[in-house]
Amino acid sequence: MLAGKMGELEQMALRSQMNPHFIFNSLNSIQHYVIDKDILGANEFITHFSRLIRLTLDISSKLDISIEQEIIYYIEKIDISEEQVRLKNHCDYFRDVLMDHAIVKGKKLSFILQEIGREINTTGSKAYDSDIQKCVVLMKDELEKAKEQILNVL
């Protein structure tokens, strides 16, 4: 009975470390690299992603964690490179949709802006650098302007 409860608690702790939204976004980023035929970028991203998963699994299975392991883990968690890749992909897609005269833009641009906002917010929540925080505020301001312009078009 006690072993079953411990196993359940371990699974809950692991689930809290491995956010399904994070995993989905990471796989989506890998897909973008593959679609763009960026083999080097895909390889680097997969290496980074697999290292983070390995660290999470290692840490979740140990009761005693060294300070070095914990620092490495948190450095990996505050890295914003994945968000920046997704943000660039969303911005590129937004530009492509905007320039393609054959596509009915309508709500599509609003949805893309929503994804851009999500990446900006995640970047802001993970980054502790004041210069990055200032950029996040500027990006949010520009995002709101873009949303207003899109609403005027719809």
N, C-alpha and C positions, 0 to 999 in steps of 0.2 A: 504494500500500500504506500509506504513512504518512498520507495524507489519510483513508483508510478507518478507520485506527486512531484518528485524531483525532476523527472523526465519532462513532465508538463511545464514546470517552471523554466527549465532549460530551453524548451521550444519557444516559450513566450519571450524569453530574453533574446534568443536568436532572431525571432521575427521582428522584435523592436529594433534590432541592429540592422537587419536587412530589409529595409523598406521596399515593398513591392513597386511603388511608384519610381523609386530610384533605380531599381533593376530594369523596369520597363524603359525608362528614359535612357539608360546606359545601352541597352540592346538597340534602341532606336538610333542612338548616335553611331553605333557600329554599323547599322544598316546604311546610314547616310554615307559613311566612308566607303562602303562596298559599292553603293550605287554610283558614287563619284569616282570609283576606281582608284581611290587613294589607299593603296596597299600599305604604305609606310604608316600613314595616319591610323588606319584600322589596327595595324599590328601594335602600335604604341598604345592606343586606347585599350585594346584587349589586354595587353600586359599590365597596364595600370589598374584596370577593372579587376582582373584576376588576382592581382596582389592585394587589393582592398578586400575582396571576398575571402581570400586566404587568411588575412589578418583578422577579419571579423570572426571567422570560424575558429581560428586558433585562440583568440581572446575569449570567445564565448564558452570554450570548453575548459578553461583554466580558472582555478579559484584564486591563485596568486599570480599577479601579472607584474612584470618588472616595469619600472618607470620608463625605461627605454622603449619597451613594447607599447606602452600606453601613449607615449609621445608620438611614435611612428604612426599609430592608429589614428590619433587626432589630427596629425598633419595631413594624412590621407583624406580624412573627412572634411577638412576645411579647404581642400584644393578646389579651386573654381574652374579648372580647365575644361571639365566636362560641360559645365553650364555655358562657358564661352563658345564651345564648339556648337552646342545646340542653338545658342543665340545667333551665331553666324549663319547656321543652316536655316533658321526661321527667317532671318533678315533677307537672305538670298532668295528664299522661296517667295517671300512677300514681294520683292522686287520683280521676280520672274512673273508672278501673277499680275502685278500691276502693269508690266510692259506687254504682256500677251493680249492682243486685241481680240483673240478668238475666245478667251475665257470670260464667262460672266462672273464679275468680281463679287458683287453683292456681299453676302455674309461671309464668304471665304476669307476676305481680308480681315474682317472682324475676328474670326477664329484664329487666324495667324497672329494677329496682334495680341490675342489672349495668351497664346503660347509664348510670345516674346515677353509679355509681362510676367509670366510664371518664371522664366529664366532670370529676368532682372531681379525679381524678388528673392529667388533662391541665392543668387550671387550676393545680394545685399545681406542676407541672413548668414551666409557662410564667411564673408570677407570681414576681417577686422581692421584692415588698413583704411585710414581716414581718406586717402585719395580715392580709393575704390568706392568708399561710401559716398563721396561727393559725386563721382561718376554715376553711381546708381541713382542718386536724386535727380541728376540731369537727365538720365535715360528715362526715368519715370515721367518727368515733365514733358519730354518729347513724345513719349508714348501716349500721354493724355491728349496732346495736340493732334497726333495721328488718329486717335480714336474719334475725336471731334470731327476731323475732316472726313473720315469714313462715314460717320453718321450723316453728314451733310450730303454725301454722294448717294446714300441709300435712299 
